[in-house]
Amino acid sequence: MQKPLPFDAALVRKIAEKYPTPFYLYDEKGIRKSARDLNAAFAWNPGFREYYAVKALPNPYIVQVLKEEGLGADCSSLPELMISERVGLTGEDIMFTSNNTLAHEYRKAVELGAIVNLDDLTHIDYLKEHVGLPELLCFRYNPGSAREGNVIIGKPEEAKYGFTEEQLFDGYRKLRDAGVKRFGLHTMVASNELKGEFFVETARMLFELAQRLYAQVGIRIEFVNLGGGIGIPYRPEQQPVDLKAVGQGVKALYDSMIAGTALHPLQIKMENGRMITGPHGFLVTAAVHHKNIYRNYVGVDACMANLMRPGMYGAYHHISVLGKENAPCDQIVDVVGSLCENNDKFAIQRPLPKVERGDLLVIHDAGAHGHAMGFQYNGKLRCAELLLKEDGSVKMIRRAETAEDYFATVDFSGLKG
Ligand SMILES: Cc1ncc(COP(=O)(O)O)c(C=O)c1O
C-alpha cells in the first residue's frame, strides 16, 4: 500500500540539488490544515485552545506558523519557553507542562506569565520558595490504575508524571488556602492513541474531577487540559482520528455534565504535538550502499541520530522510493543508517522496489518527535530542516550541523597535540 506525498519526485530532486541529503522537509499547508481541523472540532467551546507541544518540532518557524493559526505553545524547558517568546507567544499563550522542574525554568515561565502546570505536590512549596505563587496554577493528574496508557507513555501507575488523586485534592486545598485564585486541571494519559473515544473518556474523567473539586474543595476549575497524544496513522492501512467525532463526543458530555452548572463556562485545552506536524514532515535520504549477507541491506545517508523512533520504539515509518511509487515491492530489505548500533534501522524486512545507489527515499510521518529527538552519538550531526511553503517555495529553517558545531563546546587550547 502507498501513502500519498504532498510533493512529487521532481521537486524533491530539485531541492536535493541545493540542499544535500539527508534533510527534513515540512509541508506548511498540511500543518496549517491539521491545526484548523482541530480548532474546528472544538469551535463549540469558546475557550478552546490547542497549545502546540513545542517538543515535537521545536523550530521557531513552525511555532510561528501555528501561532498564525491561533495555537498557543506547550513548553517543557527553558529553550522551549525562549522559542515561544521569540515568536511573540507570551502570557497565557503558553502552558508550561514540565516535570522534575528546576527553579530557573519555573522562574522564566512565571516571568513570561505562562500558565504553570505543576507535576507534583511538593512543587507548590518549591515554586513558592524560589519564585512565588502566581494567581493561576494548574496540576497534572495521573489517574494510576484507573486508566490504561500505552507503550510510548507507559502505564499511568508506572509513569513518573503527575499527582495521585488524593494529592490533587490536598494540592488544590493548599493553593486555595495560599490565596491562589484561578485553577486549571490537566492530564496526559496516552501517546499516539488512534481511538478517538479515548479522549472523550479523558474529558469525562476531568469533568468528574472538576465537579468533585467544586463540591469538596470549593474551587472552580476554569479549564481542563486533555493533554496531547492524538495518534496519527503511521501505517498506510490505519485511519486518522475522527476529530469531529471527538469534538462532538466531548460536547455531549459537556452538555450533560457541565452546562447549566456552576462550572460553566469551562474551557477545554489540549497540547498535541504529533497530530499537528507529524504527518507533514518527511526525512529525505539517499541510498548509498547495498549489502547482502544473511539479510539484504540498503544503507542510506541518514541514521538513527536523525530519526530515532524506529530504533527506540520499534516504530513503523512508511518509506517511499521517489520515482518508484508504482514499481512492484519485490525486494525484502532492512533500511539502515551508519551508526554503530544494530538498532539503527529505519525499516526491518520491508518489501520495497529495487533501490539503486542515488535513489531518494522519503521516510514518512517524521514531523513530530523526529528531528527534535536527534542526537550526536558516533559524531553524527543533525541535518537541515526545510519548509515547503504554501506558495511552493522552499525555505531552510534550520541549517545542517557542521563538525565546527560538534566541537563548539570544547576548548582545544588546553590540548598539547
Ligand atoms: C506533557 C506532554 N504534553 C504533550 C505532549 C505531546 O504529545 P503528542 O506529540 O503525542 O501529542 C507530550 C509528549 O511527550 C507531553 O509529554
The ligand as a Tripos MOL2 file, in Angstrom:
@<TRIPOS>MOLECULE
LIG
   16    16     1     0     0
SMALL
NO_CHARGES

@<TRIPOS>ATOM
      1 C1          3.1950   16.7150   28.7200 C.3       1 LIG1
      2 C2          3.1140   16.4470   27.2740 C.ar      1 LIG1
      3 N1          2.2030   17.1230   26.5480 N.ar      1 LIG1
      4 C3          2.0820   16.9330   25.2230 C.ar      1 LIG1
      5 C4          2.8850   16.0340   24.5650 C.ar      1 LIG1
      6 C5          2.7010   15.8670   23.0800 C.3       1 LIG1
      7 O1          2.3550   14.5820   22.7670 O.3       1 LIG1
      8 P1          1.9510   14.2240   21.2600 P.3       1 LIG1
      9 O2          3.0040   14.7750   20.3930 O.co2     1 LIG1
     10 O3          1.9160   12.7290   21.2480 O.co2     1 LIG1
     11 O4          0.6220   14.8400   21.0040 O.co2     1 LIG1
     12 C6          3.8380   15.2900   25.2680 C.ar      1 LIG1
     13 C7          4.7050   14.3300   24.5780 C.2       1 LIG1
     14 O5          5.6680   13.8140   25.0140 O.2       1 LIG1
     15 C8          3.9590   15.5110   26.6620 C.ar      1 LIG1
     16 O6          4.8720   14.8580   27.3780 O.3       1 LIG1
@<TRIPOS>BOND
     1     1     2 1
     2     2     3 ar
     3     2    15 ar
     4     3     4 ar
     5     4     5 ar
     6     5     6 1
     7     5    12 ar
     8     6     7 1
     9     7     8 1
    10     8     9 2
    11     8    10 1
    12     8    11 1
    13    12    13 1
    14    12    15 ar
    15    13    14 2
    16    15    16 1
@<TRIPOS>SUBSTRUCTURE
     1 LIG1         1 GROUP 0 **** ****
